Amino acid sequence: MTKLVIVESPSKTKTIGKYLGDEYEVVFSKGHIRDLATKGKEGLGVDIENDFKPTYTINKDKATLVKDLKAKAKKAEVVYLATDPDREGEAISWHLAEELDLPIDAKNRVEFNEITKDAVLKAFNEPRTIDMGLVHSQETRRILDRIIGFKLSKLLMRKISSKSAGRVQSVALKLIVDREREIQSFVSEEYHTIHALIKKGSKEFEATLNKVDGKKPKLSTQADCDALLSTLDKDFKVSKVTKTERKNEAKPPFVTSTLQQDASRKLNFTSKKTMQVAQGLYEGIDIGTQTVGLITYMRTDSIRLSNTYLHEANEYIVRTYGKEYVGRAKAGKKNDNVQDAHEAIRPTSVERTPESMKPYLTNDQYKIYKLIYDRALASVMAPAKFDATSVTLENKNTLFGVSGSVLKFDGYLKVYNDKEDKEEKLPKLEENEVLPSEKIYNKQHFTEPTPRYTEARLIKEFEEKGIGRPSTYASIIDTLLSRDYCKLEKTAEGGKTKVFIPTEQGILTNDKLQEYFASIINVSYTANMETELDEIAEEKVDYIEALDEFYKAFNPLVLKAYDEMEKLQPEKTGEICPDCGGELVIRKGRFGKFICCMNYPECSYHKPLEEKKVVLLEELCPDCGSPLVERKNRFGQTFIGCSSYPKCRYIKSEKKADVETGINCPNCGKPMVEKTSRYGKKFIACSGYPKCKTILSNKKKNEEE
């Protein structure tokens, strides 16, 4: 008899199998093996009247897999459940235990944060029971999402033809729509700043006006600037020079959300792509001598680092850069939204540098690994030190200011440079010295609205407002795009970066949800629900009571919306259906908008929304007798052809007469003529074509003449 180990991903089986040896058989479940049924009342798979009892069914694509797992489990000496170390992974272990008839109180749950030999073997030496608090939390989330998703989606599909709604996705959509409306209603205001270009010796620097008569200036027009500029002298007096040492601390190691944000900003990766690449790095890479996970688990909200990594990193820093580069681990700020289930995202070994791993990685894997490696190592390095200088200059009743800095010690910047040095490089300045200005001038500006959300900005907003969990961010964004509620597009505002722009359907969906479900679909309610799910995981809150409280608030809103929300009528075209005489309307299908009969499904007449416009002529086709029509070809040129195309391919020749040029062909002596190409361009060619293919440029034609 063997010891059976069940993991989630097929790619983990080979790696973990090598670590454990021949007495273990490692198999996979490919994630969840079952989900809520879609049968029963309203197809919810949840008996609301019986304490929200769920009914689960095996996923259709997992039927054979589950059958095989059951057979293996019966023969095994012991079954270990080694699914991912998070709430979702805990629920998968519970579902497996239920289906394979494993005792729930058995110590067979194995959890590891990194797929390395030491971590895996240690985990198998310390198995535990399934954490039912985590299971109930995940189960509550799934039931909430099913009730809200099914009920709201059916409502919106029936009333306004929207594809879906959800507990978190609808709040995310609200953020995007609210930001768009804020931008559309924004009124830009003009303002000015005043600057002085000051020279000392061969060096110039720019100072900016900070105060007039001890107050911050308000310069709204060019006239305001002209009035102030007219009062200023050419010379400036240095009134104060402050020199300090400034330290820049390294950022903490990555958590899920910050990894997604940095990959979006620096690599232009979508959150979905980032997580897919990181998943591969976590599950295991063949590095020649072994197959090993290169990073720790990538779904985390904690910046904590293990003592093992800290010790290893400090030794590496001393050996590679010197003792002065050793810093300290980041403690992080206490945040109610942080679960701190396991440590930050980091390399599993500091010795496996990005350059040494590059031959074994794809280009995308290398980029993500380098980002994670450098950030984790830099986070425990010494701060960068700068000699900073702040200067105040006087001119009549005004104060100008300028600051500059010089890097004194690079510290963590040696590994991970996340700072842009935009400060002036100042000459040596002394208090009370008088310096001439090259010019004093103003710059015109206009206030700008808050920018649209990029993927990085939107994820940061999710994190700050406690919407969803880092592991769900990618799927939230993917759903909004797939439902056509918003587009991710480049704009003049965003430059190369894509930003979220809501579609008409997205705006309509949001407006209807806010009209009837504002008390549920909002940031604070969603964030509070996430906190409540955490409390269920910690067994501080009863999950049935939490579901009951939610449903009593939610269901009356659904009933009210069904009664009061008006059904959106399809747009009429003003045309009559040729089949049944009904009105033709514009509807939206899976491939976009189209025209169909109002009496569908009784009448199935339909046609494309945008048909190519043709001009019908009185002249008939000489080949088949059908009317000739005027069309445009792929080059945008107009031509006349048969209206029965493609049955009849007649095209009327519109060949223009060649224009004689008065010169003869230098090769055959025949007259050269001016012709027009298929693209409408004129050129000079021999009239003896195709026997003689001489072509002259206009320049050569002039020489011939």
C-alpha positions in Angstrom: 0.0 0.0 0.0 1.2 3.5 -0.8 0.6 6.9 0.7 -1.6 9.0 -1.6 -0.9 12.8 -1.8 -3.5 15.0 -3.6 -2.4 18.4 -4.9 -4.2 20.9 -7.1 -2.0 21.3 -10.1 -0.6 18.6 -12.4 2.7 20.5 -12.6 3.3 20.0 -8.9 3.1 16.2 -8.9 6.5 15.5 -10.5 8.3 18.0 -8.2 6.7 16.9 -4.9 6.9 13.2 -5.9 10.7 13.5 -6.2 11.0 15.0 -2.8 8.8 12.4 -1.1 10.1 9.2 -2.7 8.7 6.0 -4.0 6.4 5.2 -1.1 4.2 8.2 -2.0 2.0 8.6 -5.1 1.3 12.2 -5.9 -1.9 13.0 -7.9 -3.9 16.1 -8.7 -7.4 17.4 -8.5 -7.1 20.3 -11.0 -8.6 22.7 -8.5 -12.2 22.3 -7.4 -13.8 18.9 -8.0 -17.3 20.1 -7.2 -19.5 23.2 -7.0 -22.9 24.4 -6.1 -25.6 22.6 -8.1 -27.8 24.7 -10.5 -31.0 22.7 -9.7 -33.7 23.3 -7.1 -35.5 26.5 -6.3 -34.3 29.3 -8.7 -31.3 27.1 -9.6 -29.3 28.4 -6.7 -28.1 25.1 -5.3 -28.8 26.6 -1.9 -31.8 25.8 0.4 -32.4 29.2 1.8 -35.2 28.1 4.0 -33.1 25.3 5.5 -30.2 27.3 7.0 -28.8 28.0 3.5 -27.9 24.3 3.1 -25.8 23.9 -0.1 -26.2 21.1 -2.6 -22.9 20.2 -4.3 -22.4 18.3 -7.6 -19.3 16.9 -9.2 -18.1 19.1 -12.0 -18.9 17.4 -15.3 -15.2 17.6 -16.5 -14.1 16.0 -13.2 -16.3 12.9 -13.1 -13.7 10.5 -14.4 -10.9 12.1 -12.3 -13.0 11.8 -9.1 -13.7 8.2 -9.9 -10.0 7.5 -10.2 -9.2 9.4 -7.0 -11.8 7.3 -5.1 -10.2 4.1 -6.3 -6.7 5.2 -5.4 -7.9 6.5 -1.9 -9.5 3.1 -1.1 -6.2 1.3 -1.8 -4.0 3.9 0.0 -2.5 3.4 3.5 -3.1 7.1 4.1 -4.4 10.1 2.0 -2.7 13.5 2.4 -4.5 16.7 1.2 -1.8 19.1 0.0 -3.9 21.8 -1.7 -2.9 25.4 -1.8 -2.2 27.2 1.5 -5.2 29.6 1.4 -9.0 29.7 2.0 -9.8 28.3 -1.4 -7.3 25.5 -1.0 -8.7 24.6 2.4 -12.2 24.3 0.8 -10.8 22.1 -2.0 -9.3 19.8 0.7 -12.7 19.6 2.5 -14.5 18.8 -0.8 -12.0 16.0 -1.5 -12.4 14.6 2.0 -16.2 14.6 1.6 -16.2 12.9 -1.7 -13.4 10.4 -0.8 -15.0 9.5 2.5 -12.0 10.6 4.5 -12.5 11.5 8.2 -12.8 15.2 8.7 -11.0 15.1 12.0 -8.0 13.2 10.6 -4.6 14.9 10.6 -4.1 14.6 6.9 -4.0 18.3 5.8 -0.5 19.3 4.6 0.3 22.9 4.0 3.5 24.5 2.6 4.3 28.0 1.4 7.0 27.0 -1.0 7.8 24.0 -3.2 11.2 23.2 -2.0 12.4 19.9 -0.5 12.9 21.2 3.0 9.5 23.0 3.1 7.6 20.0 1.7 9.3 17.4 4.0 8.7 19.7 7.0 5.0 20.0 6.1 4.6 16.2 5.9 6.1 15.9 9.3 3.5 18.3 10.7 0.1 17.4 9.2 -3.0 19.0 10.7 -6.8 18.6 10.6 -8.8 20.6 8.0 -9.6 24.1 9.3 -13.4 24.3 9.2 -13.3 28.0 10.0 -11.6 28.6 6.6 -14.0 26.2 4.9 -17.1 27.9 6.3 -15.7 31.3 5.2 -15.1 30.1 1.7 -18.5 28.4 1.6 -20.2 31.6 2.8 -18.4 33.6 0.1 -19.5 31.1 -2.6 -23.1 31.1 -1.4 -23.2 34.9 -1.3 -21.8 35.1 -4.8 -24.2 32.5 -6.1 -27.3 34.3 -4.5 -26.3 37.8 -5.6 -24.9 36.7 -9.0 -27.9 34.5 -10.0 -30.6 36.8 -8.7 -29.2 40.1 -10.1 -28.0 38.5 -13.3 -31.5 37.1 -14.1 -33.0 40.5 -13.2 -30.7 42.5 -15.4 -30.9 40.1 -18.3 -34.6 40.3 -18.3 -34.9 44.0 -17.8 -31.9 45.6 -19.7 -30.2 42.6 -21.4 -27.0 42.9 -19.3 -25.0 39.6 -19.0 -24.3 39.5 -15.3 -23.8 41.2 -12.0 -21.8 40.2 -8.9 -21.0 41.1 -5.3 -17.6 42.4 -6.1 -17.6 43.0 -9.9 -20.5 45.4 -9.7 -18.7 47.5 -7.1 -15.6 47.5 -9.3 -17.8 48.7 -12.2 -19.2 51.5 -10.0 -15.6 52.8 -9.4 -14.9 52.9 -13.1 -18.3 54.6 -14.0 -18.0 57.1 -11.1 -14.5 58.0 -12.2 -15.7 58.5 -15.8 -18.5 60.8 -14.7 -16.1 62.7 -12.6 -13.9 63.3 -15.6 -16.8 64.3 -17.9 -18.2 66.8 -15.4 -14.8 68.3 -14.6 -14.3 72.0 -15.5 -10.7 72.8 -16.1 -9.3 76.0 -14.5 -6.4 78.1 -15.6 -3.5 78.8 -13.2 0.1 80.0 -13.5 3.4 79.4 -11.7 6.3 81.8 -11.7 9.9 80.7 -12.1 13.3 82.3 -12.1 16.3 81.0 -14.0 19.3 81.9 -11.7 22.9 81.6 -12.6 26.0 81.1 -10.4 29.2 80.8 -12.3 28.7 78.4 -15.1 25.7 76.6 -13.4 22.1 77.5 -13.8 19.1 76.3 -11.7 15.4 77.1 -11.7 13.7 78.4 -8.5 9.9 78.5 -8.1 7.8 81.2 -6.5 6.4 79.9 -3.2 5.0 82.9 -1.3 4.0 86.5 -1.8 3.7 88.6 1.4 4.0 85.4 3.4 1.0 83.7 1.6 0.8 81.1 -1.2 0.2 83.0 -4.4 -2.9 82.6 -6.5 -2.3 83.5 -10.1 -5.3 82.8 -12.4 -4.5 84.9 -15.4 -1.6 86.2 -17.5 -2.6 89.7 -16.2 -2.0 88.5 -12.6 1.5 87.3 -13.6 2.4 90.4 -15.5 1.4 92.6 -12.5 3.6 90.6 -10.1 6.5 90.2 -12.6 6.7 94.0 -13.0 7.5 94.4 -9.3 10.4 92.0 -9.2 14.1 92.8 -9.4 16.6 90.9 -11.5 18.7 90.0 -8.5 17.9 87.4 -5.8 19.2 87.1 -2.3 19.9 83.7 -0.8 18.1 84.0 2.6 18.3 80.4 3.8 20.3 77.3 3.0 19.3 74.1 4.8 21.4 71.0 4.5 20.2 67.6 5.8 20.9 64.0 5.3 17.8 62.2 3.8 17.2 58.5 3.9 15.0 56.6 1.5 13.8 53.3 2.9 13.3 50.3 0.6 9.8 49.2 -0.2 8.6 46.0 1.5 8.6 42.7 -0.4 5.7 42.0 -2.8 2.2 40.9 -1.8 -0.2 39.8 -4.5 -1.6 43.3 -5.2 1.7 45.1 -5.3 3.2 42.5 -7.6 0.2 42.9 -10.0 0.6 46.7 -9.8 4.4 46.8 -10.5 4.1 44.2 -13.3 1.4 46.4 -14.9 3.5 49.6 -14.6 6.9 48.2 -15.4 6.2 45.2 -17.7 2.8 46.2 -19.1 1.5 42.8 -17.9 -2.2 42.3 -17.2 -3.0 41.0 -13.7 -4.2 37.7 -15.2 -0.9 37.2 -17.0 1.1 38.1 -14.0 -0.6 35.5 -11.8 -0.3 32.8 -14.5 3.4 33.4 -14.8 3.9 33.6 -11.0 1.9 30.3 -10.6 4.4 28.6 -12.9 7.3 29.9 -10.9 5.7 28.7 -7.7 4.8 25.2 -8.9 8.2 24.3 -10.1 10.9 24.9 -12.8 13.4 22.4 -14.1 16.8 24.0 -13.5 18.9 21.1 -14.7 19.9 19.5 -11.5 16.4 19.5 -10.0 12.8 20.7 -10.4 12.1 23.3 -7.8 9.6 26.1 -7.0 11.5 29.4 -7.5 9.1 31.6 -5.5 6.9 31.3 -2.4 3.1 31.2 -2.7 2.0 34.2 -4.7 -1.5 34.8 -3.1 -0.7 36.7 0.1 -1.4 40.0 1.7 1.5 39.8 4.3 4.9 41.5 4.0 6.4 39.2 6.6 9.5 37.3 5.7 10.7 34.0 7.3 13.7 34.0 9.6 15.3 31.5 7.3 15.1 33.8 4.3 16.3 36.8 6.4 19.4 34.9 7.6 20.2 33.7 4.1 19.6 37.2 2.6 21.8 38.9 5.1 24.7 36.5 4.5 24.3 37.0 0.7 24.3 40.8 1.1 27.4 40.9 3.2 29.2 38.5 0.8 28.1 40.4 -2.4 27.9 44.0 -1.4 29.4 44.5 2.0 28.3 44.7 5.6 27.1 48.3 5.3 24.4 47.2 2.9 22.6 45.1 5.4 19.3 46.6 6.5 16.3 45.3 8.4 13.0 43.6 7.6 9.9 45.7 7.1 7.4 45.4 9.9 4.5 46.9 7.9 1.5 48.8 9.1 -1.3 47.1 10.9 -4.3 46.8 8.5 -7.7 45.3 9.3 -7.8 43.9 5.7 -4.5 41.9 6.1 -5.1 38.2 6.9 -1.3 37.5 7.3 -1.9 33.8 6.6 1.6 33.3 5.3 4.7 35.4 4.3 5.4 37.7 1.4 6.3 36.7 -2.1 10.0 36.0 -2.3 12.5 33.7 -3.9 12.8 30.3 -2.3 16.6 30.7 -2.3 18.6 33.9 -2.5 21.4 32.0 -4.2 19.2 31.4 -7.2 19.8 34.8 -8.8 17.7 35.9 -11.8 20.8 35.7 -14.1 21.6 32.2 -13.0 18.0 31.1 -13.6 17.6 32.9 -16.9 18.6 29.9 -19.1 15.8 27.8 -17.6 13.0 30.5 -17.8 10.9 32.0 -20.6 11.3 35.7 -21.2 8.1 36.4 -19.2 9.1 34.1 -16.3 12.5 35.8 -16.1 10.9 39.3 -15.9 8.5 38.3 -13.1 11.2 36.4 -11.2 13.7 39.2 -11.4 11.0 41.7 -10.2 10.2 39.4 -7.2 13.8 38.5 -6.4 15.1 42.1 -6.5 12.2 43.5 -4.5 12.6 40.9 -1.8 16.3 41.3 -1.5 16.2 45.1 -1.6 13.5 45.1 1.2 16.1 43.9 3.8 18.9 46.2 2.6 20.1 49.5 4.1 18.4 52.7 3.1 19.8 55.0 0.4 21.3 58.2 1.8 21.2 61.6 0.1 22.8 65.0 1.0 19.7 67.2 0.5 19.9 71.0 0.2 16.9 73.3 0.4 17.3 76.9 -0.6 15.1 80.0 -0.1 15.7 83.1 -2.2 14.2 86.6 -1.6 13.1 89.1 -4.2 11.2 92.1 -2.8 8.1 90.7 -1.0 8.4 87.3 -2.6 10.1 84.0 -1.6 11.3 81.5 -4.2 12.5 78.0 -3.4 14.6 75.2 -4.9 15.8 71.9 -3.6 18.4 69.5 -4.7 20.1 66.3 -3.6 23.2 64.2 -4.2 23.3 60.5 -3.7 25.8 59.7 -0.9 25.2 56.0 -0.4 23.1 53.9 -2.8 22.0 51.2 -0.3 19.1 49.1 -1.6 19.2 51.1 -4.9 22.2 48.9 -5.8 19.6 46.2 -6.4 16.2 47.7 -6.9 16.0 51.3 -8.2 12.4 52.5 -7.8 13.3 56.3 -7.5 13.4 58.8 -10.3 15.9 61.6 -9.5 14.1 64.8 -10.7 15.8 67.2 -8.3 18.1 70.0 -9.3 21.9 69.6 -9.1 22.6 72.8 -7.2 25.9 74.8 -7.1 27.4 75.6 -3.7 25.2 78.4 -2.3 25.9 80.7 0.8 23.4 82.6 2.8 23.1 86.4 2.0 24.8 86.1 -1.4 23.1 87.9 -4.2 22.7 86.1 -7.5 21.5 87.5 -10.9 18.6 85.9 -12.8 18.8 85.1 -16.5 15.1 85.6 -16.7 11.9 85.5 -14.6 8.9 84.0 -16.3 5.5 82.4 -15.8 4.2 79.0 -17.0 0.5 78.5 -17.9 -1.2 75.4 -16.5 -4.7 74.0 -16.5 -6.2 71.8 -13.7 -6.8 68.2 -14.8 -9.3 65.7 -13.6 -8.3 62.6 -11.7 -7.0 60.2 -14.4 -8.9 57.1 -15.5 -8.0 53.9 -13.8 -5.2 51.9 -15.3 -5.1 48.2 -14.2 -2.5 49.1 -11.6 -4.5 52.1 -10.2 -7.7 50.0 -10.1 -6.0 47.2 -8.2 -4.5 49.7 -5.7 -8.0 51.1 -5.2 -9.3 47.6 -4.5 -6.6 47.1 -2.0 -7.1 50.4 -0.2 -10.8 50.1 0.0 -10.9 46.5 1.0 -12.8 45.3 -2.1 -12.4 41.6 -2.8 -9.2 39.8 -2.0 -5.9 39.9 -3.9 -6.4 36.4 -5.4 -9.7 37.6 -7.0 -8.5 40.9 -8.6 -7.5 39.3 -11.9 -10.8 37.5 -12.3 -12.8 40.7 -11.4 -11.1 42.6 -14.1 -11.4 39.8 -16.6 -15.2 39.5 -16.0 -15.8 43.3 -16.5 -14.0 43.1 -19.8 -15.6 39.9 -21.0 -19.1 41.2 -20.2 -18.4 44.3 -22.3 -19.0 46.6 -19.3 -15.8 48.4 -20.0 -12.9 48.6 -22.4 -9.2 48.7 -21.7 -7.8 51.2 -24.2 -5.0 53.6 -24.9 -6.0 57.2 -24.8 -4.2 60.5 -25.3 -4.4 61.0 -21.6 -2.9 57.6 -20.8 -0.3 57.6 -23.5 1.1 54.1 -23.9 -0.8 52.8 -20.9 -4.3 51.4 -21.3 -7.1 52.8 -19.1 -10.6 51.6 -18.3 -13.5 53.3 -20.1 -17.0 52.1 -19.4 -19.3 51.1 -22.3 -22.9 52.3 -22.7 -24.0 48.9 -21.4 -21.7 49.2 -18.4 -23.0 52.6 -17.5 -26.6 51.4 -17.8 -25.9 48.3 -15.7 -24.3 50.4 -13.0 -27.1 53.0 -13.0 -29.8 50.4 -12.6 -27.9 48.6 -9.8 -27.4 51.9 -8.0 -31.1 52.8 -8.4 -32.3 49.6 -6.7 -29.3 48.1 -4.8 -27.2 51.1 -3.6 -27.3 49.8 0.0 -25.7 46.5 -1.1 -23.6 47.4 -4.2 -21.2 49.9 -2.6 -17.7 50.1 -1.3 -18.3 50.1 2.4 -20.8 47.2 2.4 -18.5 45.1 0.3 -15.5 45.8 2.5 -17.5 45.1 5.6 -18.5 41.8 4.1 -14.9 40.9 3.5 -14.1 41.6 7.2 -17.1 39.5 8.2 -15.7 36.6 6.0 -12.4 36.9 7.9 -14.3 36.7 11.2 -16.1 33.6 10.0 -12.7 32.1 9.2 -11.5 32.9 12.7 -14.8 31.4 14.1 -15.8 34.7 15.7 -19.0 35.0 13.6 -21.6 32.3 12.8 -21.8 31.9 9.1 -25.5 30.9 9.0 -26.4 34.1 11.0 -24.3 36.2 8.6 -26.0 34.7 5.5 -29.5 35.2 7.1 -28.8 38.8 7.9 -27.6 39.5 4.4 -30.6 37.7 2.7 -33.2 39.6 4.8 -31.7 42.9 3.5 -31.1 41.7 -0.1 -34.2 39.8 -1.1 -36.8 42.6 -0.6 -34.6 44.8 -2.9 -34.8 42.1 -5.6 -38.6 41.8 -5.4 -39.0 45.6 -5.5 -36.7 45.8 -8.6 -38.7 43.2 -10.4 -41.9 45.2 -9.8 -40.5 48.7 -10.5 -37.6 48.4 -13.0 -38.8 49.2 -16.5 -37.9 46.7 -19.2 -35.6 48.3 -21.8 -37.3 48.2 -25.2 -35.2 47.4 -28.2 -34.5 50.3 -30.6 -36.8 50.4 -33.6 -35.4 50.9 -37.1 -38.6 52.1 -38.7 -38.5 49.2 -41.2 -41.0 46.4 -41.7 -40.1 42.7 -41.6 -40.3 41.3 -45.1 -41.4 37.9 -43.7 -44.2 38.7 -41.3 -44.9 42.4 -41.5 -43.7 43.0 -37.9 -41.4 45.9 -36.9 -37.7 45.5 -37.2 -35.6 46.3 -34.1 -31.9 46.4 -33.2 -30.8 43.7 -30.7 -27.4 42.7 -29.3 -26.1 39.2 -29.8 -22.8 37.4 -28.9 -21.2 38.9 -32.0 -22.5 42.5 -31.6 -25.6 44.3 -32.7 -27.9 43.1 -35.5 -31.4 43.8 -36.9 -34.2 41.3 -36.4 -38.0 41.0 -36.2 -39.8 42.2 -33.1 -41.8 39.0 -33.2 -38.8 36.7 -32.6 -38.9 33.7 -31.9 -42.1 33.3 -33.9 -40.4 35.1 -36.8 -36.6 34.4 -37.1 -35.9 37.1 -39.8 -32.6 38.9 -39.2 -29.9 40.8 -41.0 -26.6 42.6 -40.2 -26.9 46.1 -38.7 -24.5 47.7 -41.1 -25.0 46.6 -44.6 -22.7 47.9 -47.3 -24.5 50.8 -49.0 -24.8 50.4 -52.8 -26.2 52.9 -55.4 -28.6 51.2 -57.7 -28.3 52.3 -61.4 -30.8 52.3 -64.2 -28.3 50.4 -66.5 -28.7 46.6 -66.7 -25.9 44.0 -66.5 -25.1 42.8 -70.1 -24.3 39.3 -68.8 -27.4 38.5 -66.6 -29.8 41.4 -66.9 -29.7 42.4 -63.2 -29.4 46.1 -62.4 -25.9 47.5 -62.1 -24.8 49.1 -58.8 -22.1 51.5 -57.8 -19.7 50.0 -55.1 -16.3 50.7 -53.6 -13.4 48.3 -53.7 -10.9 47.6 -51.0 -8.8 50.5 -52.1 -11.7 52.9 -51.6 -12.2 53.4 -55.4 -15.6 53.5 -56.9 -16.6 51.0 -59.6 -19.7 49.7 -61.3 -20.6 46.0 -61.0 -23.6 43.6 -61.1 -26.1 43.6 -58.2 -26.2 39.8 -58.4 -22.6 39.4 -57.2 -21.2 36.8 -56.4 -23.4 34.8 -58.8 -22.6 37.3 -61.6 -19.1 38.9 -61.5 -19.6 41.4 -64.2 -17.6 44.7 -63.7 -18.1 47.6 -66.1 -14.8 48.7 -67.6 -14.1 52.4 -66.8 -10.8 52.5 -68.6 -9.7 56.0 -69.3 -8.2 56.9 -72.6 -4.4 57.2 -72.5 -3.1 60.7 -72.9 -0.3 61.2 -75.5 2.8 62.9 -74.2 4.4 63.9 -77.5 7.6 61.9 -76.8 8.6 58.5 -78.1 9.7 55.4 -76.3 13.6 55.3 -76.0 13.5 51.5 -76.4 11.0 50.7 -79.2 10.2 54.2 -80.7 6.4 54.0 -80.1 4.5 56.9 -78.5 4.8 57.3 -74.7 1.4 57.9 -73.0 0.2 59.0 -69.6 -1.7 56.2 -67.7 -3.5 55.9 -64.4 -2.7 53.1 -62.0 -5.2 51.0 -60.0 -4.3 53.3 -57.0 -5.2 56.5 -58.9 -1.5 57.5 -59.5 -0.4 58.8 -62.9 2.7 57.5 -64.7 4.3 57.6 -68.1 4.6 54.3 -70.0 5.1 53.0 -73.5 1.9 52.5 -75.6 3.4 49.2 -76.8 2.7 47.6 -73.4 2.8 44.6 -72.7 5.4 43.9 -75.4 7.4 46.9 -74.3 7.3 47.7 -70.6 9.2 51.0 -70.5 8.1 53.3 -67.8 9.4 56.9 -67.3 9.4 59.0 -64.2 8.0 62.5 -64.5 11.6 63.8 -64.0 12.9 61.8 -67.0 9.9 62.8 -69.0 10.9 66.5 -68.6 14.4 65.7 -69.6 13.1 63.9 -72.8 11.0 66.9 -73.6 
